[in-house]
Amino acid sequence: MSLTFHWFLPTNGDSRHVVGGGHGTPATASGRDRPPTVAYLSQIARAAEDLGFVGVLTPTGAWCEDAWLTTAMVAQHSERLKFLVAFRPGFVSPTLAAQMASTFQRQTGGRLLLNVVTGGESHEQKAYGDFLDKDDRYRRTGEFLQIVRELWEGKTVDLHGEHLRVEDAKLARVPDPVPEVYFGGSSPIAGEVAARHADVYLTWGEPPAQVAEKIAWVRGLAARQGRTLRFGIRLHVITRDTSEEAWAEANRLLDGFDPQTVRSVQAGLARSESEGQQRMLALHGGSRDSLEIHPNLWAGIGLVRGGAGTALVGSHAEVAERIREYAGLGIEEFVLSGYPHLEEAYWFGEGVLPRLAGEGLWKHPFRTETAPLAQVPFAG
């Protein structure tokens, strides 16, 4: 088995400090340290491509740049890297989304992946003109993906659903290849939508026991639909030559968290309707104490950032060991990030990936041979 690794495009800005925000909370001031220009994001994309990441995730929401437009521009500065574009079905018609995806595939040579985000915060959804409640948003997502997938198959679609209606919908040109759909969610209805429509189910970085429960849950739901899914996990990483260096970096980031910012972000996230977000908050309880919630799994990022709030922290060997642990549960894809994203991509790509390659768990997707194990990873 060869594991798949993706990196992250920080379209909310980048920094040597954690850029907070997300899930209805604004990006923190640190996001202005390195603005998300096409030039800077293209640096990250080229580094990720060279190091062997298959794709890069781009977020969605009011706190960041638009994912479709940004990736379309950055794609012109890379060759093989794929773009895992996060988007919300309630903001665009399914026929138009299917057409946009088809165009993206042709113009980039098939480098689009889709991260479907239903949206867990009603107040943010309303700012975009969407007034459905959470469960109805998921039901609409199911109808949306049904329409989009049938259009991608070249069908003419007529659907009079509970939330969406199309008549005589058809694409002039279908995408080739069809983009894979990545989907996450911890609520019962999210699991049902994932089981019917997702190719890859994504979970945030919870401790292995909780991840194993999620995998079993979604795998069972998919089996009842006659389907099988792949599973991925979203994590940050802080990996260094030694464990002491990695934890020193984690503590440096923690020392940079302004107490008032932590209180403000935690208050905002406490109002989140996302079950996944509440599970993230429960890992640290808003406290700076006991943040290592499993060996080498650190919940500190979640003090100031919505969404993915945990990081793998340790030596390259320790981080590789944790990846093997998650892989043993059934995780095949890892969507990673780190601050700053350019430098941290090199720490992981030169420190961890060669170790996994040496164990037969990974191979560079764009090369016939993997570079030898780096002795001194680039530190930025």
Solvent accessible surface area in square Angstrom, and as a share of the most:
residue,aa,sasa,rsa
1,M,133,0.60
2,S,53,0.34
3,L,5,0.02
4,T,34,0.20
5,F,0,0.00
6,H,1,0.00
7,W,0,0.00
8,F,7,0.03
9,L,0,0.00
10,P,1,0.01
11,T,1,0.00
12,N,15,0.08
13,G,1,0.01
14,D,0,0.00
15,S,0,0.00
16,R,117,0.43
17,H,82,0.36
18,V,9,0.05
19,V,0,0.00
20,G,0,0.00
21,G,0,0.00
22,G,3,0.03
23,H,45,0.20
24,G,31,0.30
25,T,14,0.08
26,P,107,0.68
27,A,35,0.27
28,T,30,0.18
29,A,62,0.48
30,S,20,0.13
31,G,6,0.06
32,R,177,0.64
33,D,85,0.44
34,R,52,0.19
35,P,73,0.46
36,P,34,0.21
37,T,69,0.40
38,V,47,0.27
39,A,75,0.58
40,Y,23,0.09
41,L,0,0.00
42,S,2,0.01
43,Q,81,0.36
44,I,0,0.00
45,A,0,0.00
46,R,109,0.40
47,A,6,0.04
48,A,0,0.00
49,E,13,0.06
50,D,74,0.39
51,L,17,0.09
52,G,0,0.00
53,F,0,0.00
54,V,33,0.19
55,G,0,0.00
56,V,0,0.00
57,L,13,0.06
58,T,0,0.00
59,P,13,0.08
60,T,31,0.18
61,G,13,0.12
62,A,76,0.59
63,W,39,0.14
64,C,21,0.13
65,E,88,0.40
66,D,75,0.39
67,A,4,0.03
68,W,31,0.11
69,L,118,0.59
70,T,10,0.06
71,T,0,0.00
72,A,41,0.32
73,M,97,0.43
74,V,0,0.00
75,A,1,0.01
76,Q,123,0.55
77,H,89,0.40
78,S,12,0.08
79,E,130,0.58
80,R,114,0.42
81,L,0,0.00
82,K,70,0.30
83,F,0,0.00
84,L,0,0.00
85,V,0,0.00
86,A,3,0.03
87,F,11,0.05
88,R,20,0.07
89,P,4,0.03
90,G,26,0.25
91,F,71,0.30
92,V,35,0.20
93,S,58,0.38
94,P,5,0.03
95,T,39,0.23
96,L,84,0.42
97,A,4,0.03
98,A,0,0.00
99,Q,97,0.43
100,M,56,0.25
101,A,0,0.00
102,S,1,0.01
103,T,56,0.33
104,F,14,0.06
105,Q,2,0.01
106,R,83,0.30
107,Q,134,0.59
108,T,15,0.09
109,G,68,0.65
110,G,8,0.08
111,R,19,0.07
112,L,2,0.01
113,L,9,0.05
114,L,5,0.03
115,N,18,0.09
116,V,3,0.02
117,V,45,0.26
118,T,7,0.04
119,G,7,0.06
120,G,15,0.14
121,E,6,0.02
122,S,21,0.13
123,H,109,0.49
124,E,14,0.06
125,Q,0,0.00
126,K,98,0.41
127,A,88,0.68
128,Y,102,0.39
129,G,54,0.52
130,D,8,0.04
131,F,145,0.60
132,L,50,0.25
133,D,84,0.43
134,K,36,0.15
135,D,64,0.33
136,D,30,0.16
137,R,0,0.00
138,Y,21,0.08
139,R,101,0.37
140,R,22,0.08
141,T,1,0.01
142,G,5,0.05
143,E,25,0.11
144,F,1,0.00
145,L,3,0.02
146,Q,72,0.32
147,I,0,0.00
148,V,3,0.02
149,R,51,0.19
150,E,46,0.21
151,L,0,0.00
152,W,7,0.02
153,E,114,0.51
154,G,29,0.28
155,K,102,0.43
156,T,68,0.40
157,V,5,0.03
158,D,96,0.50
159,L,33,0.16
160,H,114,0.51
161,G,31,0.30
162,E,122,0.55
163,H,49,0.22
164,L,32,0.16
165,R,162,0.59
166,V,22,0.13
167,E,101,0.45
168,D,110,0.57
169,A,9,0.07
170,K,119,0.50
171,L,15,0.07
172,A,111,0.86
173,R,153,0.56
174,V,64,0.37
175,P,4,0.03
176,D,119,0.62
177,P,76,0.48
178,V,66,0.38
179,P,2,0.01
180,E,55,0.25
181,V,0,0.00
182,Y,3,0.01
183,F,1,0.00
184,G,27,0.26
185,G,20,0.19
186,S,14,0.09
187,S,8,0.05
188,P,95,0.60
189,I,27,0.14
190,A,0,0.00
191,G,0,0.00
192,E,81,0.36
193,V,1,0.00
194,A,0,0.00
195,A,2,0.01
196,R,95,0.35
197,H,21,0.09
198,A,0,0.00
199,D,34,0.17
200,V,0,0.00
201,Y,2,0.01
202,L,19,0.09
203,T,6,0.03
204,W,61,0.22
205,G,0,0.00
206,E,1,0.01
207,P,18,0.11
208,P,9,0.06
209,A,73,0.57
210,Q,59,0.26
211,V,0,0.00
212,A,37,0.29
213,E,115,0.52
214,K,14,0.06
215,I,4,0.02
216,A,66,0.51
217,W,80,0.28
218,V,0,0.00
219,R,123,0.45
220,G,26,0.25
221,L,27,0.13
222,A,1,0.01
223,A,66,0.51
224,R,183,0.67
225,Q,92,0.41
226,G,72,0.69
227,R,65,0.24
228,T,131,0.76
229,L,21,0.10
230,R,71,0.26
231,F,3,0.01
232,G,0,0.00
233,I,0,0.00
234,R,12,0.04
235,L,0,0.00
236,H,2,0.01
237,V,0,0.00
238,I,6,0.03
239,T,0,0.00
240,R,27,0.10
241,D,63,0.33
242,T,57,0.33
243,S,29,0.19
244,E,129,0.58
245,E,83,0.37
246,A,0,0.00
247,W,54,0.19
248,A,60,0.47
249,E,28,0.12
250,A,0,0.00
251,N,76,0.39
252,R,91,0.33
253,L,3,0.02
254,L,24,0.12
255,D,121,0.62
256,G,46,0.45
257,F,14,0.06
258,D,73,0.38
259,P,74,0.47
260,Q,104,0.46
261,T,42,0.24
262,V,11,0.06
263,R,143,0.52
264,S,65,0.42
265,V,10,0.06
266,Q,27,0.12
267,A,54,0.42
268,G,11,0.11
269,L,0,0.00
270,A,64,0.50
271,R,176,0.64
272,S,10,0.06
273,E,69,0.31
274,S,14,0.09
275,E,71,0.32
276,G,8,0.08
277,Q,2,0.01
278,Q,66,0.30
279,R,70,0.26
280,M,5,0.02
281,L,21,0.10
282,A,82,0.64
283,L,27,0.13
284,H,16,0.07
285,G,65,0.63
286,G,32,0.31
287,S,45,0.29
288,R,89,0.33
289,D,107,0.56
290,S,102,0.66
291,L,11,0.05
292,E,90,0.40
293,I,46,0.23
294,H,46,0.21
295,P,75,0.47
296,N,13,0.07
297,L,1,0.00
298,W,7,0.03
299,A,1,0.01
300,G,0,0.00
301,I,1,0.01
302,G,4,0.04
303,L,0,0.00
304,V,6,0.04
305,R,13,0.05
306,G,2,0.02
307,G,6,0.06
308,A,3,0.02
309,G,1,0.01
310,T,1,0.01
311,A,0,0.00
312,L,0,0.00
313,V,0,0.00
314,G,0,0.00
315,S,16,0.10
316,H,6,0.03
317,A,56,0.43
318,E,52,0.23
319,V,0,0.00
320,A,1,0.01
321,E,78,0.35
322,R,26,0.10
323,I,0,0.00
324,R,87,0.32
325,E,55,0.25
326,Y,1,0.00
327,A,12,0.09
328,G,70,0.68
329,L,53,0.26
330,G,21,0.20
331,I,0,0.00
332,E,59,0.26
333,E,7,0.03
334,F,0,0.00
335,V,0,0.00
336,L,0,0.00
337,S,0,0.00
338,G,1,0.01
339,Y,12,0.04
340,P,9,0.06
341,H,3,0.01
342,L,29,0.14
343,E,11,0.05
344,E,2,0.01
345,A,0,0.00
346,Y,53,0.20
347,W,24,0.08
348,F,0,0.00
349,G,6,0.06
350,E,45,0.20
351,G,0,0.00
352,V,0,0.00
353,L,1,0.00
354,P,19,0.12
355,R,74,0.27
356,L,0,0.00
357,A,25,0.19
358,G,71,0.68
359,E,91,0.41
360,G,52,0.50
361,L,35,0.18
362,W,12,0.04
363,K,143,0.61
364,H,9,0.04
365,P,57,0.36
366,F,48,0.20
367,R,100,0.36
368,T,146,0.85
369,E,139,0.63
370,T,51,0.30
371,A,51,0.40
372,P,119,0.75
373,L,73,0.36
374,A,32,0.25
375,Q,146,0.65
376,V,125,0.72
377,P,4,0.02
378,F,99,0.41
379,A,57,0.44
380,G,53,0.51
